[in-house]
Amino acid sequence: MVARKGKKAVKMVKFQVTKSGIAGIGVVCFCVFLWMFLLGVWAGQSLLFPPVSGDQLAPVVQDSGGGKQVLDVIRIEAEKKKVKS
């Protein structure tokens, strides 16, 4: 009779981490997630509210006569061009 060959033992990988190591990993993960959150908020703000170009807003400083200066913002709107038919 032929003897059966046993299955080869599978090598298991084992990680041993101390409590301070787990705390360090937690701090690093928290910092990465905080950075990604702030980066996402910044990207979302720039997509939702694109920056206003200098051509659209023209601040004008006026003297109100009472010793205070008032800053008025004038919005310049684009006019529709008439199409010749």
ChimeraX commands (.cxc) that place a marker at each C-alpha (Angstrom):
marker #1 position 0.00,0.00,0.00 radius 0.5
marker #1 position 1.00,3.52,-0.68 radius 0.5
marker #1 position 1.16,5.84,2.28 radius 0.5
marker #1 position -0.94,8.96,2.00 radius 0.5
marker #1 position 0.88,12.23,1.92 radius 0.5
marker #1 position -0.42,14.75,4.41 radius 0.5
marker #1 position -1.34,18.26,3.38 radius 0.5
marker #1 position 1.41,20.81,3.71 radius 0.5
marker #1 position 1.06,23.09,6.67 radius 0.5
marker #1 position -0.06,26.56,5.62 radius 0.5
marker #1 position 2.08,29.30,7.07 radius 0.5
marker #1 position -0.03,31.88,8.85 radius 0.5
marker #1 position 1.02,35.49,9.07 radius 0.5
marker #1 position 0.63,36.95,12.54 radius 0.5
marker #1 position 0.78,40.62,13.48 radius 0.5
marker #1 position 1.43,41.59,17.05 radius 0.5
marker #1 position 0.74,45.22,17.92 radius 0.5
marker #1 position 0.97,46.81,21.34 radius 0.5
marker #1 position -1.67,49.14,22.76 radius 0.5
marker #1 position 0.49,52.16,21.97 radius 0.5
marker #1 position 0.88,50.88,18.40 radius 0.5
marker #1 position -2.89,50.62,18.03 radius 0.5
marker #1 position -3.24,54.15,19.43 radius 0.5
marker #1 position -0.65,55.42,16.93 radius 0.5
marker #1 position -2.44,53.77,14.03 radius 0.5
marker #1 position -5.69,55.34,15.26 radius 0.5
marker #1 position -4.11,58.81,15.39 radius 0.5
marker #1 position -2.67,58.45,11.90 radius 0.5
marker #1 position -6.04,57.26,10.52 radius 0.5
marker #1 position -7.82,60.17,12.23 radius 0.5
marker #1 position -5.38,62.67,10.69 radius 0.5
marker #1 position -5.76,61.14,7.23 radius 0.5
marker #1 position -9.56,61.18,7.45 radius 0.5
marker #1 position -9.55,64.76,8.76 radius 0.5
marker #1 position -7.29,65.85,5.90 radius 0.5
marker #1 position -9.54,64.14,3.34 radius 0.5
marker #1 position -12.63,65.76,4.90 radius 0.5
marker #1 position -11.09,69.23,4.75 radius 0.5
marker #1 position -9.88,68.63,1.20 radius 0.5
marker #1 position -13.39,67.51,0.22 radius 0.5
marker #1 position -14.99,70.58,1.80 radius 0.5
marker #1 position -12.54,72.85,-0.03 radius 0.5
marker #1 position -13.17,71.11,-3.36 radius 0.5
marker #1 position -16.92,71.21,-2.82 radius 0.5
marker #1 position -16.88,74.91,-2.01 radius 0.5
marker #1 position -14.85,75.69,-5.11 radius 0.5
marker #1 position -17.24,73.66,-7.28 radius 0.5
marker #1 position -20.44,75.08,-5.80 radius 0.5
marker #1 position -19.27,78.68,-5.56 radius 0.5
marker #1 position -16.75,79.42,-8.32 radius 0.5
marker #1 position -14.53,82.44,-7.69 radius 0.5
marker #1 position -15.86,85.76,-8.91 radius 0.5
marker #1 position -13.68,87.38,-11.53 radius 0.5
marker #1 position -12.59,90.99,-11.17 radius 0.5
marker #1 position -14.62,92.03,-14.24 radius 0.5
marker #1 position -17.97,91.32,-12.60 radius 0.5
marker #1 position -17.52,93.17,-9.33 radius 0.5
marker #1 position -16.14,96.68,-9.13 radius 0.5
marker #1 position -15.93,98.10,-5.60 radius 0.5
marker #1 position -16.44,101.83,-5.38 radius 0.5
marker #1 position -15.57,103.80,-2.25 radius 0.5
marker #1 position -17.87,106.74,-1.60 radius 0.5
marker #1 position -17.65,109.43,1.04 radius 0.5
marker #1 position -20.94,109.68,2.93 radius 0.5
marker #1 position -20.00,113.06,4.40 radius 0.5
marker #1 position -20.11,111.87,8.00 radius 0.5
marker #1 position -16.47,110.88,8.21 radius 0.5
marker #1 position -17.23,107.28,7.27 radius 0.5
marker #1 position -16.48,105.62,4.00 radius 0.5
marker #1 position -19.09,103.33,2.51 radius 0.5
marker #1 position -18.04,100.53,0.17 radius 0.5
marker #1 position -20.63,99.94,-2.52 radius 0.5
marker #1 position -20.38,96.96,-4.82 radius 0.5
marker #1 position -21.63,97.42,-8.35 radius 0.5
marker #1 position -22.61,94.29,-10.24 radius 0.5
marker #1 position -21.93,94.41,-13.95 radius 0.5
marker #1 position -24.25,92.10,-15.83 radius 0.5
marker #1 position -23.67,90.88,-19.36 radius 0.5
marker #1 position -26.12,92.12,-21.93 radius 0.5
marker #1 position -27.74,89.82,-24.41 radius 0.5
marker #1 position -26.67,90.51,-27.97 radius 0.5
marker #1 position -29.43,90.90,-30.50 radius 0.5
marker #1 position -29.30,88.30,-33.24 radius 0.5
marker #1 position -29.87,89.67,-36.74 radius 0.5
marker #1 position -32.22,87.52,-38.75 radius 0.5
marker link #1:1,2 radius 0.2
marker link #1:2,3 radius 0.2
marker link #1:3,4 radius 0.2
marker link #1:4,5 radius 0.2
marker link #1:5,6 radius 0.2
marker link #1:6,7 radius 0.2
marker link #1:7,8 radius 0.2
marker link #1:8,9 radius 0.2
marker link #1:9,10 radius 0.2
marker link #1:10,11 radius 0.2
marker link #1:11,12 radius 0.2
marker link #1:12,13 radius 0.2
marker link #1:13,14 radius 0.2
marker link #1:14,15 radius 0.2
marker link #1:15,16 radius 0.2
marker link #1:16,17 radius 0.2
marker link #1:17,18 radius 0.2
marker link #1:18,19 radius 0.2
marker link #1:19,20 radius 0.2
marker link #1:20,21 radius 0.2
marker link #1:21,22 radius 0.2
marker link #1:22,23 radius 0.2
marker link #1:23,24 radius 0.2
marker link #1:24,25 radius 0.2
marker link #1:25,26 radius 0.2
marker link #1:26,27 radius 0.2
marker link #1:27,28 radius 0.2
marker link #1:28,29 radius 0.2
marker link #1:29,30 radius 0.2
marker link #1:30,31 radius 0.2
marker link #1:31,32 radius 0.2
marker link #1:32,33 radius 0.2
marker link #1:33,34 radius 0.2
marker link #1:34,35 radius 0.2
marker link #1:35,36 radius 0.2
marker link #1:36,37 radius 0.2
marker link #1:37,38 radius 0.2
marker link #1:38,39 radius 0.2
marker link #1:39,40 radius 0.2
marker link #1:40,41 radius 0.2
marker link #1:41,42 radius 0.2
marker link #1:42,43 radius 0.2
marker link #1:43,44 radius 0.2
marker link #1:44,45 radius 0.2
marker link #1:45,46 radius 0.2
marker link #1:46,47 radius 0.2
marker link #1:47,48 radius 0.2
marker link #1:48,49 radius 0.2
marker link #1:49,50 radius 0.2
marker link #1:50,51 radius 0.2
marker link #1:51,52 radius 0.2
marker link #1:52,53 radius 0.2
marker link #1:53,54 radius 0.2
marker link #1:54,55 radius 0.2
marker link #1:55,56 radius 0.2
marker link #1:56,57 radius 0.2
marker link #1:57,58 radius 0.2
marker link #1:58,59 radius 0.2
marker link #1:59,60 radius 0.2
marker link #1:60,61 radius 0.2
marker link #1:61,62 radius 0.2
marker link #1:62,63 radius 0.2
marker link #1:63,64 radius 0.2
marker link #1:64,65 radius 0.2
marker link #1:65,66 radius 0.2
marker link #1:66,67 radius 0.2
marker link #1:67,68 radius 0.2
marker link #1:68,69 radius 0.2
marker link #1:69,70 radius 0.2
marker link #1:70,71 radius 0.2
marker link #1:71,72 radius 0.2
marker link #1:72,73 radius 0.2
marker link #1:73,74 radius 0.2
marker link #1:74,75 radius 0.2
marker link #1:75,76 radius 0.2
marker link #1:76,77 radius 0.2
marker link #1:77,78 radius 0.2
marker link #1:78,79 radius 0.2
marker link #1:79,80 radius 0.2
marker link #1:80,81 radius 0.2
marker link #1:81,82 radius 0.2
marker link #1:82,83 radius 0.2
marker link #1:83,84 radius 0.2
marker link #1:84,85 radius 0.2
view
